[in-house]
Amino acid sequence: MGVLDALLAGLVPPRCPACGRSCRRQEAICPGCARRLAEAKPLSGRGPAGVDCAWSSAPHQGVARDLVTALKVRRLLPVAAVMAERIDWLVPTALLGGAIVPVPTAARRTRRRGFDPAAEIAAALCRLNGVPIHSCLVRDGGGRQVGRSRARRIAEPPRIRAEGDAPASVLLVDDVFTTGATLSACADALRRAGTRRIVAVTFARRL
């Protein structure tokens, strides 16, 4: 950061990544958004095919949806830490175990964004709780899910494979649980590589 950038950073208050209002420098999001996010109820239950259990920290609406947009569209990487902190705070201890495996993004999208959202959340989770990351999944393209109908997402899942052996127990991490097609594709690849227990954990879930 140059001298001018540092000066401007000191003069201009930071903006909440969810609502755009100004907030204190030590706050990741403004108090109003933090309160509304805290009021959101986690969602859990039986996972999609191949996944033993699925858990999400909030419905994909309101502040949670705005934070997903801030990370994936506006490329505000610090938001990944906010998501990871909420997951780490709320996820039931019984679901933890094994290694964190981020759901892979297509290589083309990662190059365009300059980062992988799920990998950023996984890395932040690792820093919080020390659970190791095992990035063993690769997305070979095809079956792009964004903008597709629910039926097409399920009928044409992404092509995902595991490189090498996979951990016996996995915490599969992504930003949003939509139809479960991508999580199922990941689970299938993990099972083929030796995984026996798969818990899917996401920041948000579409209802």
VOBA-1610 file (N, C-alpha, C; in pm, whole numbers, padded with zeros to 5 digits, always signed):
BEGIN
Met+00085-00119+00000Met+00000+00000+00000Met+00089+00124+00000Gly+00062+00218-00092Gly+00141+00340-00099Gly+00100+00439+00008Val+00176+00551+00015Val+00149+00652+00116Val+00010+00712+00098Leu-00026+00741-00029Leu-00158+00799-00055Leu-00269+00702-00019Asp-00252+00575-00054Asp-00354+00475-00021Asp-00371+00463+00130Ala-00258+00463+00202Ala-00265+00453+00347Ala-00337+00574+00407Leu-00309+00693+00351Leu-00374+00814+00400Leu-00524+00809+00375Leu-00562+00767+00255Leu-00705+00757+00223Leu-00773+00653+00311Ala-00705+00543+00339Ala-00762+00439+00423Ala-00789+00491+00563Gly-00703+00586+00607Gly-00722+00643+00739Gly-00834+00746+00744Leu-00864+00808+00629Leu-00965+00913+00626Leu-01103+00861+00592Val-01111+00760+00505Val-01240+00709+00459Val-01281+00589+00544Pro-01395+00593+00611Pro-01438+00479+00694Pro-01468+00358+00607Pro-01440+00239+00658Pro-01470+00118+00581Pro-01620+00101+00561Arg-01656+00028+00458Arg-01797+00004+00427Arg-01833-00142+00456Cys-01953-00161+00507Cys-02002-00297+00532Cys-02016-00369+00398Pro-01958-00488+00383Pro-01968-00560+00256Pro-02109-00606+00223Ala-02197-00610+00323Ala-02334-00656+00298Ala-02426-00543+00255Cys-02425-00430+00329Cys-02520-00323+00301Cys-02456-00196+00246Gly-02324-00183+00257Gly-02255-00065+00205Gly-02247+00051+00301Arg-02309+00039+00418Arg-02300+00147+00516Arg-02162+00148+00580Ser-02124+00263+00632Ser-01994+00272+00699Ser-01998+00195+00830Cys-01883+00142+00870Cys-01874+00070+00996Cys-01737+00094+01059Arg-01723+00056+01184Arg-01596+00077+01254Arg-01487-00011+01194Arg-01363+00033+01207Arg-01251-00037+01143Arg-01231-00178+01197Gln-01269-00201+01323Gln-01249-00333+01380Gln-01364-00428+01349Glu-01467-00378+01279Glu-01584-00460+01248Glu-01577-00513+01105Ala-01605-00643+01092Ala-01607-00703+00958Ala-01732-00662+00882Ile-01845-00652+00953Ile-01970-00603+00896Ile-02034-00509+00998Cys-02128-00428+00954Cys-02187-00327+01043Cys-02273-00395+01150Pro-02300-00327+01261Pro-02379-00387+01369Pro-02518-00434+01325Gly-02583-00357+01237Gly-02716-00397+01192Gly-02714-00528+01117Cys-02619-00542+01023Cys-02609-00666+00946Cys-02564-00781+01035Ala-02474-00753+01129Ala-02429-00857+01222Ala-02547-00909+01304Arg-02635-00818+01347Arg-02752-00859+01426Arg-02847-00943+01342Arg-02873-00899+01219Arg-02965-00974+01134Arg-02907-01111+01097Leu-02777-01117+01076Leu-02715-01246+01045Leu-02721-01339+01165Ala-02701-01282+01285Ala-02706-01364+01406Ala-02846-01422+01429Glu-02948-01354+01378Glu-03086-01401+01396Glu-03121-01513+01297Ala-03041-01531+01193Ala-03069-01636+01094Ala-03043-01773+01156Lys-03132-01866+01129Lys-03123-02000+01187Lys-03047-02096+01095Pro-02952-02172+01151Pro-02884-02274+01071Pro-02982-02380+01021Leu-02946-02445+00912Leu-03028-02549+00852Leu-02947-02678+00848Ser-03010-02789+00885Ser-02939-02916+00882Ser-03035-03028+00846Gly-02978-03139+00807Gly-03061-03254+00772Gly-02985-03351+00685Arg-03058-03441+00631Arg-02999-03542+00543Arg-02941-03476+00420Gly-02824-03518+00380Gly-02758-03458+00265Gly-02809-03513+00134Pro-02763-03454+00023Pro-02795-03509-00110Pro-02726-03644-00128Ala-02749-03708-00240Ala-02693-03842-00264Ala-02543-03845-00238Gly-02502-03941-00158Gly-02359-03960-00129Gly-02310-03884-00009Val-02390-03789+00041Val-02350-03707+00156Val-02428-03754+00279Asp-02355-03781+00387Asp-02420-03834+00507Asp-02506-03731+00578Cys-02459-03607+00581Cys-02534-03500+00648Cys-02496-03368+00585Ala-02592-03276+00576Ala-02566-03143+00521Ala-02607-03039+00624Trp-02521-02938+00643Trp-02548-02833+00740Trp-02511-02700+00677Ser-02595-02599+00698Ser-02569-02464+00647Ser-02591-02364+00760Ser-02509-02260+00765Ser-02516-02166+00878Ser-02634-02071+00868Ala-02693-02056+00749Ala-02804-01961+00732Ala-02876-01987+00600Pro-03002-01947+00589Pro-03069-01950+00458Pro-03003-01848+00364His-03010-01875+00236His-02950-01785+00136His-03047-01670+00109Gln-03054-01580+00203Gln-03142-01464+00191Gln-03090-01353+00282Gly-03135-01231+00257Gly-03096-01120+00341Gly-02945-01097+00344Val-02892-01080+00464Val-02749-01051+00482Val-02663-01165+00431Ala-02703-01290+00454Ala-02624-01404+00407Ala-02608-01400+00255Arg-02716-01374+00185Arg-02709-01364+00038Arg-02620-01248-00004Asp-02630-01135+00064Asp-02547-01019+00030Asp-02398-01049+00050Leu-02366-01126+00153Leu-02226-01160+00178Leu-02173-01256+00071Val-02256-01349+00027Val-02216-01439-00081Val-02185-01359-00207Thr-02271-01262-00238Thr-02249-01175-00354Thr-02121-01094-00337Ala-02099-01044-00216Ala-01978-00964-00191Ala-01853-01045-00217Leu-01855-01172-00178Leu-01737-01257-00200Leu-01723-01298-00346Lys-01829-01354-00405Lys-01817-01416-00535Lys-01822-01317-00651Val-01898-01210-00636Val-01915-01115-00746Val-01826-00993-00729Arg-01824-00938-00607Arg-01746-00817-00582Arg-01603-00847-00540Arg-01573-00975-00520Arg-01437-01021-00490Arg-01380-00961-00361Leu-01464-00948-00260Leu-01420-00898-00131Leu-01376-01017-00046Leu-01251-01056-00060Leu-01201-01178+00003Leu-01213-01182+00155Pro-01202-01068+00228Pro-01217-01075+00374Pro-01352-01131+00418Val-01452-01129+00330Val-01583-01184+00364Val-01574-01333+00392Ala-01480-01402+00330Ala-01463-01546+00353Ala-01436-01573+00501Ala-01362-01483+00566Ala-01334-01500+00709Ala-01460-01483+00792Val-01548-01390+00751Val-01676-01371+00820Val-01760-01499+00811Met-01764-01557+00692Met-01839-01681+00671Met-01781-01794+00756Ala-01650-01807+00755Ala-01585-01914+00830Ala-01608-01899+00980Glu-01604-01775+01029Glu-01627-01751+01172Glu-01768-01794+01213Arg-01865-01763+01129Arg-02002-01803+01161Arg-02015-01956+01158Ile-01957-02019+01057Ile-01961-02165+01050Ile-01896-02226+01174Asp-01777-02179+01207Asp-01702-02234+01321Asp-01778-02214+01452Trp-01849-02102+01463Trp-01924-02069+01584Trp-02046-02160+01601Leu-02112-02195+01491Leu-02242-02262+01499Leu-02241-02411+01465Val-02146-02458+01387Val-02152-02597+01341Val-02145-02692+01461Pro-02234-02791+01468Pro-02232-02887+01579Pro-02099-02965+01582Thr-02046-02981+01701Thr-01918-03050+01717Thr-01923-03192+01661Ala-02039-03254+01671Ala-02054-03392+01624Ala-02031-03406+01474Leu-02045-03296+01401Leu-02027-03303+01256Leu-01882-03287+01215Leu-01799-03238+01306Leu-01659-03214+01273Leu-01580-03344+01276Gly-01466-03342+01211Gly-01382-03460+01206Gly-01322-03478+01069Gly-01211-03548+01065Gly-01147-03571+00936Gly-01079-03447+00883Ala-01085-03429+00753Ala-01016-03318+00687Ala-01116-03229+00614Ile-01081-03102+00603Ile-01161-03007+00525Ile-01128-03024+00377Val-01229-03045+00296Val-01211-03056+00151Val-01298-02950+00085Pro-01238-02847+00023Pro-01320-02746-00044Pro-01380-02798-00174Val-01503-02759-00201Val-01565-02791-00330Val-01493-02711-00437Pro-01440-02776-00540Pro-01360-02703-00639Pro-01444-02621-00737Thr-01391-02506-00774Thr-01450-02423-00879Thr-01382-02458-01010Ala-01452-02442-01121Ala-01392-02466-01252Ala-01269-02377-01268Ala-01163-02434-01327Ala-01036-02361-01340Ala-01054-02228-01413Arg-01141-02225-01513Arg-01162-02101-01589Arg-01221-01991-01501Arg-01317-02029-01415Arg-01379-01931-01326Arg-01281-01885-01219Thr-01197-01977-01173Thr-01096-01939-01073Thr-00998-01839-01133Arg-00957-01862-01257Arg-00865-01768-01323Arg-00931-01632-01343Arg-01059-01632-01378Arg-01130-01507-01402Arg-01146-01428-01272Arg-01181-01498-01164Arg-01198-01430-01035Arg-01065-01396-00971Gly-00968-01486-00991Gly-00841-01471-00923Gly-00836-01545-00790Phe-00943-01618-00757Phe-00948-01696-00634Phe-01062-01795-00641Asp-01063-01892-00549Asp-01169-01992-00539Asp-01245-01965-00409Pro-01373-01926-00415Pro-01448-01892-00294Pro-01448-02002-00188Ala-01475-02126-00228Ala-01479-02235-00130Ala-01343-02256-00066Ala-01237-02242-00146Ala-01102-02259-00091Ala-01069-02150+00010Glu-01118-02028-00015Glu-01095-01918+00079Glu-01166-01944+00212Ile-01290-01993+00205Ile-01364-02025+00328Ile-01296-02139+00401Ala-01252-02241+00327Ala-01185-02356+00387Ala-01056-02313+00457Ala-00979-02226+00393Ala-00855-02180+00454Ala-00881-02102+00582Ala-00986-02020+00583Ala-01021-01945+00703Ala-01068-02039+00814Leu-01141-02144+00780Leu-01183-02243+00879Leu-01062-02313+00940Cys-00968-02346+00855Cys-00845-02412+00901Cys-00772-02323+01001Arg-00765-02195+00974Arg-00697-02103+01066Arg-00769-02093+01200Leu-00901-02110+01197Leu-00979-02098+01320Leu-00972-02222+01408Asn-00982-02340+01346Asn-00992-02461+01428Asn-00882-02563+01408Gly-00790-02535+01316Gly-00676-02624+01299Gly-00704-02753+01225Val-00829-02773+01178Val-00859-02893+01100Val-00785-02884+00967Pro-00711-02987+00928Pro-00631-02978+00806Pro-00714-02972+00679Ile-00657-02907+00578Ile-00721-02899+00446Ile-00660-03005+00355His-00746-03073+00281His-00700-03173+00183His-00767-03138+00050Ser-00700-03061-00032Ser-00759-03016-00160Ser-00739-03123-00266Cys-00816-03230-00254Cys-00796-03345-00342Cys-00893-03350-00459Leu-00989-03257-00465Leu-01088-03260-00572Leu-01054-03163-00683Val-01079-03205-00806Val-01054-03123-00924Val-01180-03120-01009Arg-01214-03002-01056Arg-01332-02987-01143Arg-01285-02976-01287Asp-01332-03069-01370Asp-01285-03076-01508Asp-01367-02995-01606Gly-01460-02915-01556Gly-01543-02835-01646Gly-01669-02910-01682Gly-01754-02845-01761Gly-01882-02905-01796Gly-01981-02893-01683Gly-02106-02894-01716Gly-02209-02889-01614Gly-02208-02761-01531Arg-02178-02646-01594Arg-02176-02520-01520Arg-02314-02494-01462Gln-02318-02466-01331Gln-02445-02461-01262Gln-02511-02324-01259Val-02434-02217-01262Val-02489-02083-01249Val-02587-02053-01362Gly-02707-02008-01326Gly-02807-01970-01427Gly-02891-02085-01477Arg-02863-02207-01434Arg-02941-02321-01481Arg-03062-02344-01393Ser-03163-02409-01451Ser-03280-02448-01373Ser-03241-02560-01278Arg-03324-02582-01179Arg-03298-02690-01083Arg-03287-02825-01154Ala-03378-02848-01249Ala-03378-02976-01320Ala-03248-02997-01397Arg-03200-02894-01465Arg-03075-02908-01541Arg-02954-02922-01452Arg-02955-02853-01337Arg-02845-02868-01243Arg-02831-03013-01199Ile-02945-03075-01169Ile-02943-03213-01121Ile-02910-03310-01234Ala-02966-03285-01353Ala-02945-03377-01466Ala-02804-03368-01523Glu-02741-03251-01513Glu-02608-03233-01571Glu-02512-03179-01465Pro-02474-03262-01368Pro-02384-03216-01262Pro-02243-03191-01317Pro-02163-03114-01245Pro-02025-03090-01290Pro-01941-03218-01284Arg-01836-03223-01366Arg-01745-03337-01367Arg-01635-03312-01264Ile-01635-03393-01162Ile-01539-03376-01053Ile-01468-03509-01027Arg-01339-03502-01004Arg-01260-03622-00975Arg-01166-03594-00859Ala-01124-03703-00795Ala-01028-03692-00685Ala-00890-03728-00736Glu-00792-03652-00693Glu-00653-03681-00726Glu-00588-03753-00609Gly-00550-03879-00630Gly-00490-03957-00523Gly-00595-04006-00424Asp-00546-04057-00310Asp-00637-04106-00207Asp-00704-03989-00135Ala-00826-04012-00090Ala-00900-03910-00016Ala-00905-03948+00132Pro-00922-03851+00221Pro-00934-03882+00364Pro-01054-03972+00392Ala-01046-04051+00498Ala-01156-04141+00534Ala-01279-04063+00579Ser-01257-03950+00646Ser-01367-03866+00693Ser-01345-03724+00641Val-01450-03666+00583Val-01435-03538+00513Val-01542-03438+00558Leu-01497-03313+00573Leu-01587-03200+00591Leu-01583-03124+00458Leu-01686-03144+00376Leu-01692-03086+00242Leu-01746-02944+00253Val-01666-02844+00214Val-01699-02704+00240Val-01728-02629+00110Asp-01838-02553+00110Asp-01873-02467-00004Asp-01943-02343+00049Asp-01965-02246-00040Asp-02032-02123+00003Asp-02182-02140+00009Val-02243-02204-00094Val-02390-02215-00100Val-02430-02357-00141Phe-02529-02410-00072Phe-02595-02536-00107Phe-02719-02496-00187Thr-02722-02533-00315Thr-02837-02498-00400Thr-02925-02621-00421Thr-02892-02705-00517Thr-02970-02827-00539Thr-02903-02949-00478Gly-02776-02939-00449Gly-02701-03054-00399Gly-02631-03131-00508Ala-02650-03092-00636Ala-02589-03166-00746Ala-02436-03162-00740Thr-02380-03046-00710Thr-02234-03035-00702Thr-02181-03112-00582Leu-02249-03101-00469Leu-02207-03175-00350Leu-02211-03326-00377Ser-02313-03372-00446Ser-02322-03515-00479Ser-02210-03559-00572Ala-02177-03473-00670Ala-02066-03506-00761Ala-01935-03515-00684Cys-01916-03425-00588Cys-01796-03430-00505Cys-01795-03557-00419Ala-01910-03589-00363Ala-01921-03707-00277Ala-01890-03834-00355Asp-01940-03842-00478Asp-01913-03959-00561Asp-01763-03976-00586Ala-01696-03865-00618Ala-01552-03871-00642Ala-01477-03911-00515Leu-01519-03857-00401Leu-01454-03890-00274Leu-01476-04036-00237Arg-01597-04086-00255Arg-01625-04226-00222Arg-01538-04319-00306Arg-01524-04285-00433Arg-01440-04367-00522Arg-01294-04366-00478Ala-01253-04259-00412Ala-01114-04246-00368Ala-01092-04295-00225Gly-01197-04350-00163Gly-01179-04412-00033Gly-01245-04345+00085Thr-01314-04235+00066Thr-01380-04167+00178Thr-01502-04248+00224Arg-01518-04257+00357Arg-01631-04332+00413Arg-01736-04241+00477Arg-01696-04125+00527Arg-01789-04035+00593Arg-01777-03896+00532Ile-01891-03839+00489Ile-01891-03707+00425Ile-01998-03619+00488Val-01954-03509+00546Val-02045-03407+00599Val-02026-03281+00515Ala-02133-03232+00457Ala-02127-03110+00375Ala-02162-02990+00462Val-02075-02890+00462Val-02096-02769+00541Val-02088-02649+00446Thr-02192-02567+00445Thr-02192-02448+00361Thr-02231-02325+00445Phe-02193-02209+00396Phe-02232-02087+00466Phe-02381-02065+00454Ala-02437-02083+00334Ala-02579-02057+00312Ala-02643-02169+00232Arg-02775-02173+00239Arg-02851-02272+00161Arg-02974-02208+00101Arg-02993-02231-00028Arg-03113-02181-00095Arg-03232-02265-00052Leu-03342-02199-00025Leu-03463-02269+00019Leu-03558-02294-00096
//
